[in-house]
Amino acid sequence: MIKTLKYQLLTGWHLARWIRLVLGLALLVQAIAASDVLVGAFAILLLGQAFMNTGCCGPSGCSVSETKQHTKDTTGPIK
């Protein structure tokens, strides 16, 4: 379990993950300075997404498949 957690934290750092991390840290500093709970909660959300490598839809939940699927139109022409 520790190996998988370490692997997940140390690999797969792409641009979106770095942006979430930097934005989360900046918002966390701002939330502490302003004593704002709502901004702090949003910062924790972004930091959690950065550390767990997830987005709003989960890991690769909104990605487009790389293979093309050809479907046959069986409805025929509309008259």
mmJSON file of the N, C-alpha and C atoms, coordinates in Angstrom:
{"data_MODEL":{"atom_site":{
"group_PDB":["ATOM","ATOM","ATOM","ATOM","ATOM","ATOM","ATOM","ATOM","ATOM","ATOM","ATOM","ATOM","ATOM","ATOM","ATOM","ATOM","ATOM","ATOM","ATOM","ATOM","ATOM","ATOM","ATOM","ATOM","ATOM","ATOM","ATOM","ATOM","ATOM","ATOM","ATOM","ATOM","ATOM","ATOM","ATOM","ATOM","ATOM","ATOM","ATOM","ATOM","ATOM","ATOM","ATOM","ATOM","ATOM","ATOM","ATOM","ATOM","ATOM","ATOM","ATOM","ATOM","ATOM","ATOM","ATOM","ATOM","ATOM","ATOM","ATOM","ATOM","ATOM","ATOM","ATOM","ATOM","ATOM","ATOM","ATOM","ATOM","ATOM","ATOM","ATOM","ATOM","ATOM","ATOM","ATOM","ATOM","ATOM","ATOM","ATOM","ATOM","ATOM","ATOM","ATOM","ATOM","ATOM","ATOM","ATOM","ATOM","ATOM","ATOM","ATOM","ATOM","ATOM","ATOM","ATOM","ATOM","ATOM","ATOM","ATOM","ATOM","ATOM","ATOM","ATOM","ATOM","ATOM","ATOM","ATOM","ATOM","ATOM","ATOM","ATOM","ATOM","ATOM","ATOM","ATOM","ATOM","ATOM","ATOM","ATOM","ATOM","ATOM","ATOM","ATOM","ATOM","ATOM","ATOM","ATOM","ATOM","ATOM","ATOM","ATOM","ATOM","ATOM","ATOM","ATOM","ATOM","ATOM","ATOM","ATOM","ATOM","ATOM","ATOM","ATOM","ATOM","ATOM","ATOM","ATOM","ATOM","ATOM","ATOM","ATOM","ATOM","ATOM","ATOM","ATOM","ATOM","ATOM","ATOM","ATOM","ATOM","ATOM","ATOM","ATOM","ATOM","ATOM","ATOM","ATOM","ATOM","ATOM","ATOM","ATOM","ATOM","ATOM","ATOM","ATOM","ATOM","ATOM","ATOM","ATOM","ATOM","ATOM","ATOM","ATOM","ATOM","ATOM","ATOM","ATOM","ATOM","ATOM","ATOM","ATOM","ATOM","ATOM","ATOM","ATOM","ATOM","ATOM","ATOM","ATOM","ATOM","ATOM","ATOM","ATOM","ATOM","ATOM","ATOM","ATOM","ATOM","ATOM","ATOM","ATOM","ATOM","ATOM","ATOM","ATOM","ATOM","ATOM","ATOM","ATOM","ATOM","ATOM","ATOM","ATOM","ATOM","ATOM","ATOM","ATOM","ATOM","ATOM","ATOM","ATOM","ATOM","ATOM","ATOM","ATOM","ATOM","ATOM"],
"id":[1,2,3,4,5,6,7,8,9,10,11,12,13,14,15,16,17,18,19,20,21,22,23,24,25,26,27,28,29,30,31,32,33,34,35,36,37,38,39,40,41,42,43,44,45,46,47,48,49,50,51,52,53,54,55,56,57,58,59,60,61,62,63,64,65,66,67,68,69,70,71,72,73,74,75,76,77,78,79,80,81,82,83,84,85,86,87,88,89,90,91,92,93,94,95,96,97,98,99,100,101,102,103,104,105,106,107,108,109,110,111,112,113,114,115,116,117,118,119,120,121,122,123,124,125,126,127,128,129,130,131,132,133,134,135,136,137,138,139,140,141,142,143,144,145,146,147,148,149,150,151,152,153,154,155,156,157,158,159,160,161,162,163,164,165,166,167,168,169,170,171,172,173,174,175,176,177,178,179,180,181,182,183,184,185,186,187,188,189,190,191,192,193,194,195,196,197,198,199,200,201,202,203,204,205,206,207,208,209,210,211,212,213,214,215,216,217,218,219,220,221,222,223,224,225,226,227,228,229,230,231,232,233,234,235,236,237],
"type_symbol":["N","C","C","N","C","C","N","C","C","N","C","C","N","C","C","N","C","C","N","C","C","N","C","C","N","C","C","N","C","C","N","C","C","N","C","C","N","C","C","N","C","C","N","C","C","N","C","C","N","C","C","N","C","C","N","C","C","N","C","C","N","C","C","N","C","C","N","C","C","N","C","C","N","C","C","N","C","C","N","C","C","N","C","C","N","C","C","N","C","C","N","C","C","N","C","C","N","C","C","N","C","C","N","C","C","N","C","C","N","C","C","N","C","C","N","C","C","N","C","C","N","C","C","N","C","C","N","C","C","N","C","C","N","C","C","N","C","C","N","C","C","N","C","C","N","C","C","N","C","C","N","C","C","N","C","C","N","C","C","N","C","C","N","C","C","N","C","C","N","C","C","N","C","C","N","C","C","N","C","C","N","C","C","N","C","C","N","C","C","N","C","C","N","C","C","N","C","C","N","C","C","N","C","C","N","C","C","N","C","C","N","C","C","N","C","C","N","C","C","N","C","C","N","C","C","N","C","C","N","C","C","N","C","C","N","C","C"],
"label_atom_id":["N","CA","C","N","CA","C","N","CA","C","N","CA","C","N","CA","C","N","CA","C","N","CA","C","N","CA","C","N","CA","C","N","CA","C","N","CA","C","N","CA","C","N","CA","C","N","CA","C","N","CA","C","N","CA","C","N","CA","C","N","CA","C","N","CA","C","N","CA","C","N","CA","C","N","CA","C","N","CA","C","N","CA","C","N","CA","C","N","CA","C","N","CA","C","N","CA","C","N","CA","C","N","CA","C","N","CA","C","N","CA","C","N","CA","C","N","CA","C","N","CA","C","N","CA","C","N","CA","C","N","CA","C","N","CA","C","N","CA","C","N","CA","C","N","CA","C","N","CA","C","N","CA","C","N","CA","C","N","CA","C","N","CA","C","N","CA","C","N","CA","C","N","CA","C","N","CA","C","N","CA","C","N","CA","C","N","CA","C","N","CA","C","N","CA","C","N","CA","C","N","CA","C","N","CA","C","N","CA","C","N","CA","C","N","CA","C","N","CA","C","N","CA","C","N","CA","C","N","CA","C","N","CA","C","N","CA","C","N","CA","C","N","CA","C","N","CA","C","N","CA","C","N","CA","C","N","CA","C","N","CA","C","N","CA","C","N","CA","C","N","CA","C","N","CA","C"],
"label_alt_id":[null,null,null,null,null,null,null,null,null,null,null,null,null,null,null,null,null,null,null,null,null,null,null,null,null,null,null,null,null,null,null,null,null,null,null,null,null,null,null,null,null,null,null,null,null,null,null,null,null,null,null,null,null,null,null,null,null,null,null,null,null,null,null,null,null,null,null,null,null,null,null,null,null,null,null,null,null,null,null,null,null,null,null,null,null,null,null,null,null,null,null,null,null,null,null,null,null,null,null,null,null,null,null,null,null,null,null,null,null,null,null,null,null,null,null,null,null,null,null,null,null,null,null,null,null,null,null,null,null,null,null,null,null,null,null,null,null,null,null,null,null,null,null,null,null,null,null,null,null,null,null,null,null,null,null,null,null,null,null,null,null,null,null,null,null,null,null,null,null,null,null,null,null,null,null,null,null,null,null,null,null,null,null,null,null,null,null,null,null,null,null,null,null,null,null,null,null,null,null,null,null,null,null,null,null,null,null,null,null,null,null,null,null,null,null,null,null,null,null,null,null,null,null,null,null,null,null,null,null,null,null,null,null,null,null,null,null],
"label_comp_id":["MET","MET","MET","ILE","ILE","ILE","LYS","LYS","LYS","THR","THR","THR","LEU","LEU","LEU","LYS","LYS","LYS","TYR","TYR","TYR","GLN","GLN","GLN","LEU","LEU","LEU","LEU","LEU","LEU","THR","THR","THR","GLY","GLY","GLY","TRP","TRP","TRP","HIS","HIS","HIS","LEU","LEU","LEU","ALA","ALA","ALA","ARG","ARG","ARG","TRP","TRP","TRP","ILE","ILE","ILE","ARG","ARG","ARG","LEU","LEU","LEU","VAL","VAL","VAL","LEU","LEU","LEU","GLY","GLY","GLY","LEU","LEU","LEU","ALA","ALA","ALA","LEU","LEU","LEU","LEU","LEU","LEU","VAL","VAL","VAL","GLN","GLN","GLN","ALA","ALA","ALA","ILE","ILE","ILE","ALA","ALA","ALA","ALA","ALA","ALA","SER","SER","SER","ASP","ASP","ASP","VAL","VAL","VAL","LEU","LEU","LEU","VAL","VAL","VAL","GLY","GLY","GLY","ALA","ALA","ALA","PHE","PHE","PHE","ALA","ALA","ALA","ILE","ILE","ILE","LEU","LEU","LEU","LEU","LEU","LEU","LEU","LEU","LEU","GLY","GLY","GLY","GLN","GLN","GLN","ALA","ALA","ALA","PHE","PHE","PHE","MET","MET","MET","ASN","ASN","ASN","THR","THR","THR","GLY","GLY","GLY","CYS","CYS","CYS","CYS","CYS","CYS","GLY","GLY","GLY","PRO","PRO","PRO","SER","SER","SER","GLY","GLY","GLY","CYS","CYS","CYS","SER","SER","SER","VAL","VAL","VAL","SER","SER","SER","GLU","GLU","GLU","THR","THR","THR","LYS","LYS","LYS","GLN","GLN","GLN","HIS","HIS","HIS","THR","THR","THR","LYS","LYS","LYS","ASP","ASP","ASP","THR","THR","THR","THR","THR","THR","GLY","GLY","GLY","PRO","PRO","PRO","ILE","ILE","ILE","LYS","LYS","LYS"],
"label_asym_id":["A","A","A","A","A","A","A","A","A","A","A","A","A","A","A","A","A","A","A","A","A","A","A","A","A","A","A","A","A","A","A","A","A","A","A","A","A","A","A","A","A","A","A","A","A","A","A","A","A","A","A","A","A","A","A","A","A","A","A","A","A","A","A","A","A","A","A","A","A","A","A","A","A","A","A","A","A","A","A","A","A","A","A","A","A","A","A","A","A","A","A","A","A","A","A","A","A","A","A","A","A","A","A","A","A","A","A","A","A","A","A","A","A","A","A","A","A","A","A","A","A","A","A","A","A","A","A","A","A","A","A","A","A","A","A","A","A","A","A","A","A","A","A","A","A","A","A","A","A","A","A","A","A","A","A","A","A","A","A","A","A","A","A","A","A","A","A","A","A","A","A","A","A","A","A","A","A","A","A","A","A","A","A","A","A","A","A","A","A","A","A","A","A","A","A","A","A","A","A","A","A","A","A","A","A","A","A","A","A","A","A","A","A","A","A","A","A","A","A","A","A","A","A","A","A","A","A","A","A","A","A","A","A","A","A","A","A"],
"label_entity_id":["1","1","1","1","1","1","1","1","1","1","1","1","1","1","1","1","1","1","1","1","1","1","1","1","1","1","1","1","1","1","1","1","1","1","1","1","1","1","1","1","1","1","1","1","1","1","1","1","1","1","1","1","1","1","1","1","1","1","1","1","1","1","1","1","1","1","1","1","1","1","1","1","1","1","1","1","1","1","1","1","1","1","1","1","1","1","1","1","1","1","1","1","1","1","1","1","1","1","1","1","1","1","1","1","1","1","1","1","1","1","1","1","1","1","1","1","1","1","1","1","1","1","1","1","1","1","1","1","1","1","1","1","1","1","1","1","1","1","1","1","1","1","1","1","1","1","1","1","1","1","1","1","1","1","1","1","1","1","1","1","1","1","1","1","1","1","1","1","1","1","1","1","1","1","1","1","1","1","1","1","1","1","1","1","1","1","1","1","1","1","1","1","1","1","1","1","1","1","1","1","1","1","1","1","1","1","1","1","1","1","1","1","1","1","1","1","1","1","1","1","1","1","1","1","1","1","1","1","1","1","1","1","1","1","1","1","1"],
"label_seq_id":[1,1,1,2,2,2,3,3,3,4,4,4,5,5,5,6,6,6,7,7,7,8,8,8,9,9,9,10,10,10,11,11,11,12,12,12,13,13,13,14,14,14,15,15,15,16,16,16,17,17,17,18,18,18,19,19,19,20,20,20,21,21,21,22,22,22,23,23,23,24,24,24,25,25,25,26,26,26,27,27,27,28,28,28,29,29,29,30,30,30,31,31,31,32,32,32,33,33,33,34,34,34,35,35,35,36,36,36,37,37,37,38,38,38,39,39,39,40,40,40,41,41,41,42,42,42,43,43,43,44,44,44,45,45,45,46,46,46,47,47,47,48,48,48,49,49,49,50,50,50,51,51,51,52,52,52,53,53,53,54,54,54,55,55,55,56,56,56,57,57,57,58,58,58,59,59,59,60,60,60,61,61,61,62,62,62,63,63,63,64,64,64,65,65,65,66,66,66,67,67,67,68,68,68,69,69,69,70,70,70,71,71,71,72,72,72,73,73,73,74,74,74,75,75,75,76,76,76,77,77,77,78,78,78,79,79,79],
"pdbx_PDB_ins_code":[null,null,null,null,null,null,null,null,null,null,null,null,null,null,null,null,null,null,null,null,null,null,null,null,null,null,null,null,null,null,null,null,null,null,null,null,null,null,null,null,null,null,null,null,null,null,null,null,null,null,null,null,null,null,null,null,null,null,null,null,null,null,null,null,null,null,null,null,null,null,null,null,null,null,null,null,null,null,null,null,null,null,null,null,null,null,null,null,null,null,null,null,null,null,null,null,null,null,null,null,null,null,null,null,null,null,null,null,null,null,null,null,null,null,null,null,null,null,null,null,null,null,null,null,null,null,null,null,null,null,null,null,null,null,null,null,null,null,null,null,null,null,null,null,null,null,null,null,null,null,null,null,null,null,null,null,null,null,null,null,null,null,null,null,null,null,null,null,null,null,null,null,null,null,null,null,null,null,null,null,null,null,null,null,null,null,null,null,null,null,null,null,null,null,null,null,null,null,null,null,null,null,null,null,null,null,null,null,null,null,null,null,null,null,null,null,null,null,null,null,null,null,null,null,null,null,null,null,null,null,null,null,null,null,null,null,null],
"Cartn_x":[0.824,0.0,0.866,1.927,2.833,3.515,3.861,4.515,3.582,2.31,1.385,1.118,1.046,0.859,2.076,3.258,4.487,4.573,4.198,4.217,3.236,2.05,1.032,1.461,2.131,2.569,3.757,4.625,5.872,5.858,4.824,4.79,3.57,3.63,2.49,2.277,3.323,3.173,3.14,1.936,1.741,1.363,1.143,0.923,-0.3,-1.391,-2.612,-2.396,-1.642,-1.372,-0.511,0.462,1.298,0.474,-0.413,-1.256,-2.143,-2.74,-3.568,-2.75,-1.526,-0.67,-0.322,0.126,0.526,-0.674,-1.791,-2.985,-3.518,-3.472,-3.91,-3.049,-1.737,-0.835,-1.056,-1.217,-1.448,-2.767,-3.806,-5.091,-5.035,-4.261,-4.123,-3.432,-2.385,-1.702,-2.655,-3.41,-4.375,-5.471,-5.938,-6.989,-6.507,-5.264,-4.711,-4.529,-4.026,-3.801,-5.111,-6.17,-7.438,-8.422,-8.035,-8.91,-10.235,-10.144,-11.324,-11.471,-12.545,-12.757,-13.139,-13.933,-14.375,-13.204,-12.34,-11.159,-10.237,-10.159,-9.357,-9.888,-11.202,-11.804,-11.522,-11.603,-11.303,-9.818,-8.951,-7.522,-7.252,-7.924,-7.753,-8.25,-9.345,-9.858,-8.824,-8.25,-7.252,-5.992,-5.556,-4.378,-4.642,-5.833,-6.187,-6.194,-6.715,-6.716,-5.29,-4.432,-3.042,-2.32,-2.481,-1.767,-2.313,-3.617,-4.219,-4.306,-3.879,-3.898,-5.304,-6.26,-7.633,-8.109,-9.165,-9.816,-11.241,-12.064,-13.472,-14.171,-13.688,-14.332,-13.551,-12.535,-11.702,-10.53,-9.639,-8.471,-8.875,-8.637,-8.959,-10.443,-11.272,-12.71,-13.298,-12.715,-13.245,-12.393,-11.479,-10.595,-11.335,-10.841,-11.402,-10.623,-11.307,-10.611,-9.719,-8.6,-7.634,-7.984,-8.794,-9.154,-10.457,-10.54,-11.75,-12.708,-13.943,-14.957,-15.911,-16.036,-16.938,-18.264,-19.318,-20.632,-21.433,-22.234,-23.043,-24.389,-24.818,-26.087,-27.184,-28.011,-29.057,-30.421,-30.492,-31.806,-32.244,-31.308,-31.646,-31.878,-32.166,-32.384,-33.72,-33.72,-34.93,-35.734,-37.006,-37.848,-38.825],
"Cartn_y":[-1.196,0.0,1.257,1.235,2.389,2.578,1.473,1.584,2.203,1.822,2.389,3.863,4.227,5.635,6.459,5.925,6.61,6.733,5.663,5.695,6.734,6.791,7.744,9.182,9.434,10.791,11.244,10.321,10.708,10.601,10.021,9.877,10.576,10.853,11.412,12.895,13.65,15.094,15.806,16.127,16.856,18.301,19.101,20.531,20.832,20.138,20.404,20.088,19.061,18.699,19.764,20.294,21.365,22.634,22.935,24.13,23.983,22.799,22.574,22.726,22.224,22.308,23.756,24.509,25.899,26.754,26.588,27.35,26.982,25.703,25.264,25.841,25.85,26.43,27.937,28.624,30.068,30.383,29.623,29.849,29.499,28.485,28.12,29.228,29.818,30.938,32.118,32.408,33.507,33.236,31.999,31.658,31.812,31.437,31.591,33.066,33.839,35.271,36.021,35.639,36.351,35.674,34.547,33.753,33.433,32.999,32.705,31.189,30.643,29.2,28.689,29.433,28.994,28.876,29.85,29.797,28.656,28.442,27.334,25.984,25.836,24.579,24.345,25.395,25.273,24.937,25.523,25.225,23.765,23.238,21.839,20.927,21.312,20.543,20.482,21.623,21.647,20.873,21.004,20.263,18.761,18.37,16.953,16.405,17.196,16.768,16.658,17.569,17.52,16.307,16.025,14.908,13.557,13.454,12.179,11.997,13.008,12.981,12.699,13.443,13.321,14.685,14.673,15.901,15.867,16.662,16.667,15.378,14.705,13.471,12.226,12.356,11.214,11.112,10.17,10.047,9.638,10.479,10.274,10.027,10.589,10.39,11.132,12.233,13.032,12.912,11.968,11.871,11.257,11.563,11.044,9.799,8.762,7.528,7.769,7.069,7.261,6.457,5.418,4.616,5.127,5.057,5.499,4.315,4.592,3.558,3.95,3.076,3.326,2.655,3.418,2.837,2.904,1.924,1.857,2.502,3.413,4.086,3.157,2.666,1.718,2.376,3.667,4.331,4.69,4.796,5.156,6.651,7.105,8.524,8.968,10.18,10.748,11.414,11.079,11.623,12.608],
"Cartn_z":[0.0,0.0,0.0,0.773,0.821,-0.531,-1.194,-2.498,-3.535,-3.52,-4.499,-4.212,-2.94,-2.594,-3.007,-2.749,-3.145,-4.667,-5.373,-6.833,-7.364,-6.772,-7.227,-6.968,-5.864,-5.548,-6.39,-6.751,-7.408,-8.929,-9.522,-10.976,-11.564,-12.844,-13.564,-13.343,-13.112,-12.89,-14.226,-14.698,-15.941,-15.614,-16.639,-16.463,-15.596,-15.825,-15.048,-13.569,-13.282,-11.885,-11.207,-11.92,-11.357,-11.123,-12.047,-11.886,-10.657,-10.468,-9.274,-7.999,-8.009,-6.825,-6.502,-7.484,-7.26,-6.856,-7.549,-7.222,-5.837,-5.503,-4.182,-3.071,-3.277,-2.27,-2.124,-3.255,-3.199,-2.494,-2.791,-2.128,-0.646,-0.286,1.124,1.906,1.341,1.991,2.133,1.084,1.125,2.153,2.237,3.2,4.634,4.885,6.24,6.562,5.606,5.846,6.068,5.343,5.439,6.402,6.971,7.848,7.158,5.926,5.115,4.978,5.53,5.532,4.144,3.408,2.091,1.112,1.118,0.249,0.696,2.007,2.527,2.089,2.079,1.629,0.148,-0.662,-2.087,-2.296,-1.47,-1.559,-1.225,-0.201,0.171,-0.95,-1.6,-2.733,-3.859,-4.212,-5.29,-4.909,-3.663,-3.223,-3.219,-2.819,-2.855,-4.265,-5.2,-6.595,-7.13,-6.726,-7.202,-6.639,-5.35,-4.739,-5.173,-5.387,-5.775,-7.282,-8.039,-9.507,-10.03,-9.517,-9.985,-10.448,-11.214,-11.62,-11.129,-11.697,-11.286,-11.674,-12.7,-13.171,-12.767,-11.953,-11.606,-12.564,-12.339,-13.213,-14.622,-15.566,-16.985,-17.2,-16.377,-16.498,-17.678,-18.057,-19.162,-20.415,-20.436,-21.589,-22.774,-23.939,-25.172,-25.549,-25.985,-26.334,-27.549,-27.576,-28.651,-29.897,-29.757,-30.908,-31.501,-32.804,-33.487,-33.565,-33.2,-33.305,-34.424,-35.406,-36.523,-36.216,-36.24,-36.005,-37.292,-37.503,-38.707,-38.404,-39.261,-39.097,-39.61,-38.701,-39.082,-39.183,-38.926,-38.96,-40.355,-41.261,-42.631,-42.771,-43.98,-44.191,-43.586,-43.076,-42.496,-43.605,-43.702,-44.782,-44.234],
"occupancy":[1.0,1.0,1.0,1.0,1.0,1.0,1.0,1.0,1.0,1.0,1.0,1.0,1.0,1.0,1.0,1.0,1.0,1.0,1.0,1.0,1.0,1.0,1.0,1.0,1.0,1.0,1.0,1.0,1.0,1.0,1.0,1.0,1.0,1.0,1.0,1.0,1.0,1.0,1.0,1.0,1.0,1.0,1.0,1.0,1.0,1.0,1.0,1.0,1.0,1.0,1.0,1.0,1.0,1.0,1.0,1.0,1.0,1.0,1.0,1.0,1.0,1.0,1.0,1.0,1.0,1.0,1.0,1.0,1.0,1.0,1.0,1.0,1.0,1.0,1.0,1.0,1.0,1.0,1.0,1.0,1.0,1.0,1.0,1.0,1.0,1.0,1.0,1.0,1.0,1.0,1.0,1.0,1.0,1.0,1.0,1.0,1.0,1.0,1.0,1.0,1.0,1.0,1.0,1.0,1.0,1.0,1.0,1.0,1.0,1.0,1.0,1.0,1.0,1.0,1.0,1.0,1.0,1.0,1.0,1.0,1.0,1.0,1.0,1.0,1.0,1.0,1.0,1.0,1.0,1.0,1.0,1.0,1.0,1.0,1.0,1.0,1.0,1.0,1.0,1.0,1.0,1.0,1.0,1.0,1.0,1.0,1.0,1.0,1.0,1.0,1.0,1.0,1.0,1.0,1.0,1.0,1.0,1.0,1.0,1.0,1.0,1.0,1.0,1.0,1.0,1.0,1.0,1.0,1.0,1.0,1.0,1.0,1.0,1.0,1.0,1.0,1.0,1.0,1.0,1.0,1.0,1.0,1.0,1.0,1.0,1.0,1.0,1.0,1.0,1.0,1.0,1.0,1.0,1.0,1.0,1.0,1.0,1.0,1.0,1.0,1.0,1.0,1.0,1.0,1.0,1.0,1.0,1.0,1.0,1.0,1.0,1.0,1.0,1.0,1.0,1.0,1.0,1.0,1.0,1.0,1.0,1.0,1.0,1.0,1.0,1.0,1.0,1.0,1.0,1.0,1.0,1.0,1.0,1.0,1.0,1.0,1.0],
"B_iso_or_equiv":[0.0,0.0,0.0,0.0,0.0,0.0,0.0,0.0,0.0,0.0,0.0,0.0,0.0,0.0,0.0,0.0,0.0,0.0,0.0,0.0,0.0,0.0,0.0,0.0,0.0,0.0,0.0,0.0,0.0,0.0,0.0,0.0,0.0,0.0,0.0,0.0,0.0,0.0,0.0,0.0,0.0,0.0,0.0,0.0,0.0,0.0,0.0,0.0,0.0,0.0,0.0,0.0,0.0,0.0,0.0,0.0,0.0,0.0,0.0,0.0,0.0,0.0,0.0,0.0,0.0,0.0,0.0,0.0,0.0,0.0,0.0,0.0,0.0,0.0,0.0,0.0,0.0,0.0,0.0,0.0,0.0,0.0,0.0,0.0,0.0,0.0,0.0,0.0,0.0,0.0,0.0,0.0,0.0,0.0,0.0,0.0,0.0,0.0,0.0,0.0,0.0,0.0,0.0,0.0,0.0,0.0,0.0,0.0,0.0,0.0,0.0,0.0,0.0,0.0,0.0,0.0,0.0,0.0,0.0,0.0,0.0,0.0,0.0,0.0,0.0,0.0,0.0,0.0,0.0,0.0,0.0,0.0,0.0,0.0,0.0,0.0,0.0,0.0,0.0,0.0,0.0,0.0,0.0,0.0,0.0,0.0,0.0,0.0,0.0,0.0,0.0,0.0,0.0,0.0,0.0,0.0,0.0,0.0,0.0,0.0,0.0,0.0,0.0,0.0,0.0,0.0,0.0,0.0,0.0,0.0,0.0,0.0,0.0,0.0,0.0,0.0,0.0,0.0,0.0,0.0,0.0,0.0,0.0,0.0,0.0,0.0,0.0,0.0,0.0,0.0,0.0,0.0,0.0,0.0,0.0,0.0,0.0,0.0,0.0,0.0,0.0,0.0,0.0,0.0,0.0,0.0,0.0,0.0,0.0,0.0,0.0,0.0,0.0,0.0,0.0,0.0,0.0,0.0,0.0,0.0,0.0,0.0,0.0,0.0,0.0,0.0,0.0,0.0,0.0,0.0,0.0,0.0,0.0,0.0,0.0,0.0,0.0],
"pdbx_formal_charge":[null,null,null,null,null,null,null,null,null,null,null,null,null,null,null,null,null,null,null,null,null,null,null,null,null,null,null,null,null,null,null,null,null,null,null,null,null,null,null,null,null,null,null,null,null,null,null,null,null,null,null,null,null,null,null,null,null,null,null,null,null,null,null,null,null,null,null,null,null,null,null,null,null,null,null,null,null,null,null,null,null,null,null,null,null,null,null,null,null,null,null,null,null,null,null,null,null,null,null,null,null,null,null,null,null,null,null,null,null,null,null,null,null,null,null,null,null,null,null,null,null,null,null,null,null,null,null,null,null,null,null,null,null,null,null,null,null,null,null,null,null,null,null,null,null,null,null,null,null,null,null,null,null,null,null,null,null,null,null,null,null,null,null,null,null,null,null,null,null,null,null,null,null,null,null,null,null,null,null,null,null,null,null,null,null,null,null,null,null,null,null,null,null,null,null,null,null,null,null,null,null,null,null,null,null,null,null,null,null,null,null,null,null,null,null,null,null,null,null,null,null,null,null,null,null,null,null,null,null,null,null,null,null,null,null,null,null],
"auth_seq_id":[1,1,1,2,2,2,3,3,3,4,4,4,5,5,5,6,6,6,7,7,7,8,8,8,9,9,9,10,10,10,11,11,11,12,12,12,13,13,13,14,14,14,15,15,15,16,16,16,17,17,17,18,18,18,19,19,19,20,20,20,21,21,21,22,22,22,23,23,23,24,24,24,25,25,25,26,26,26,27,27,27,28,28,28,29,29,29,30,30,30,31,31,31,32,32,32,33,33,33,34,34,34,35,35,35,36,36,36,37,37,37,38,38,38,39,39,39,40,40,40,41,41,41,42,42,42,43,43,43,44,44,44,45,45,45,46,46,46,47,47,47,48,48,48,49,49,49,50,50,50,51,51,51,52,52,52,53,53,53,54,54,54,55,55,55,56,56,56,57,57,57,58,58,58,59,59,59,60,60,60,61,61,61,62,62,62,63,63,63,64,64,64,65,65,65,66,66,66,67,67,67,68,68,68,69,69,69,70,70,70,71,71,71,72,72,72,73,73,73,74,74,74,75,75,75,76,76,76,77,77,77,78,78,78,79,79,79],
"auth_comp_id":["MET","MET","MET","ILE","ILE","ILE","LYS","LYS","LYS","THR","THR","THR","LEU","LEU","LEU","LYS","LYS","LYS","TYR","TYR","TYR","GLN","GLN","GLN","LEU","LEU","LEU","LEU","LEU","LEU","THR","THR","THR","GLY","GLY","GLY","TRP","TRP","TRP","HIS","HIS","HIS","LEU","LEU","LEU","ALA","ALA","ALA","ARG","ARG","ARG","TRP","TRP","TRP","ILE","ILE","ILE","ARG","ARG","ARG","LEU","LEU","LEU","VAL","VAL","VAL","LEU","LEU","LEU","GLY","GLY","GLY","LEU","LEU","LEU","ALA","ALA","ALA","LEU","LEU","LEU","LEU","LEU","LEU","VAL","VAL","VAL","GLN","GLN","GLN","ALA","ALA","ALA","ILE","ILE","ILE","ALA","ALA","ALA","ALA","ALA","ALA","SER","SER","SER","ASP","ASP","ASP","VAL","VAL","VAL","LEU","LEU","LEU","VAL","VAL","VAL","GLY","GLY","GLY","ALA","ALA","ALA","PHE","PHE","PHE","ALA","ALA","ALA","ILE","ILE","ILE","LEU","LEU","LEU","LEU","LEU","LEU","LEU","LEU","LEU","GLY","GLY","GLY","GLN","GLN","GLN","ALA","ALA","ALA","PHE","PHE","PHE","MET","MET","MET","ASN","ASN","ASN","THR","THR","THR","GLY","GLY","GLY","CYS","CYS","CYS","CYS","CYS","CYS","GLY","GLY","GLY","PRO","PRO","PRO","SER","SER","SER","GLY","GLY","GLY","CYS","CYS","CYS","SER","SER","SER","VAL","VAL","VAL","SER","SER","SER","GLU","GLU","GLU","THR","THR","THR","LYS","LYS","LYS","GLN","GLN","GLN","HIS","HIS","HIS","THR","THR","THR","LYS","LYS","LYS","ASP","ASP","ASP","THR","THR","THR","THR","THR","THR","GLY","GLY","GLY","PRO","PRO","PRO","ILE","ILE","ILE","LYS","LYS","LYS"],
"auth_asym_id":["A","A","A","A","A","A","A","A","A","A","A","A","A","A","A","A","A","A","A","A","A","A","A","A","A","A","A","A","A","A","A","A","A","A","A","A","A","A","A","A","A","A","A","A","A","A","A","A","A","A","A","A","A","A","A","A","A","A","A","A","A","A","A","A","A","A","A","A","A","A","A","A","A","A","A","A","A","A","A","A","A","A","A","A","A","A","A","A","A","A","A","A","A","A","A","A","A","A","A","A","A","A","A","A","A","A","A","A","A","A","A","A","A","A","A","A","A","A","A","A","A","A","A","A","A","A","A","A","A","A","A","A","A","A","A","A","A","A","A","A","A","A","A","A","A","A","A","A","A","A","A","A","A","A","A","A","A","A","A","A","A","A","A","A","A","A","A","A","A","A","A","A","A","A","A","A","A","A","A","A","A","A","A","A","A","A","A","A","A","A","A","A","A","A","A","A","A","A","A","A","A","A","A","A","A","A","A","A","A","A","A","A","A","A","A","A","A","A","A","A","A","A","A","A","A","A","A","A","A","A","A","A","A","A","A","A","A"],
"auth_atom_id":["N","CA","C","N","CA","C","N","CA","C","N","CA","C","N","CA","C","N","CA","C","N","CA","C","N","CA","C","N","CA","C","N","CA","C","N","CA","C","N","CA","C","N","CA","C","N","CA","C","N","CA","C","N","CA","C","N","CA","C","N","CA","C","N","CA","C","N","CA","C","N","CA","C","N","CA","C","N","CA","C","N","CA","C","N","CA","C","N","CA","C","N","CA","C","N","CA","C","N","CA","C","N","CA","C","N","CA","C","N","CA","C","N","CA","C","N","CA","C","N","CA","C","N","CA","C","N","CA","C","N","CA","C","N","CA","C","N","CA","C","N","CA","C","N","CA","C","N","CA","C","N","CA","C","N","CA","C","N","CA","C","N","CA","C","N","CA","C","N","CA","C","N","CA","C","N","CA","C","N","CA","C","N","CA","C","N","CA","C","N","CA","C","N","CA","C","N","CA","C","N","CA","C","N","CA","C","N","CA","C","N","CA","C","N","CA","C","N","CA","C","N","CA","C","N","CA","C","N","CA","C","N","CA","C","N","CA","C","N","CA","C","N","CA","C","N","CA","C","N","CA","C","N","CA","C","N","CA","C","N","CA","C","N","CA","C","N","CA","C","N","CA","C","N","CA","C"],
"pdbx_PDB_model_num":[1,1,1,1,1,1,1,1,1,1,1,1,1,1,1,1,1,1,1,1,1,1,1,1,1,1,1,1,1,1,1,1,1,1,1,1,1,1,1,1,1,1,1,1,1,1,1,1,1,1,1,1,1,1,1,1,1,1,1,1,1,1,1,1,1,1,1,1,1,1,1,1,1,1,1,1,1,1,1,1,1,1,1,1,1,1,1,1,1,1,1,1,1,1,1,1,1,1,1,1,1,1,1,1,1,1,1,1,1,1,1,1,1,1,1,1,1,1,1,1,1,1,1,1,1,1,1,1,1,1,1,1,1,1,1,1,1,1,1,1,1,1,1,1,1,1,1,1,1,1,1,1,1,1,1,1,1,1,1,1,1,1,1,1,1,1,1,1,1,1,1,1,1,1,1,1,1,1,1,1,1,1,1,1,1,1,1,1,1,1,1,1,1,1,1,1,1,1,1,1,1,1,1,1,1,1,1,1,1,1,1,1,1,1,1,1,1,1,1,1,1,1,1,1,1,1,1,1,1,1,1,1,1,1,1,1,1]
}}}
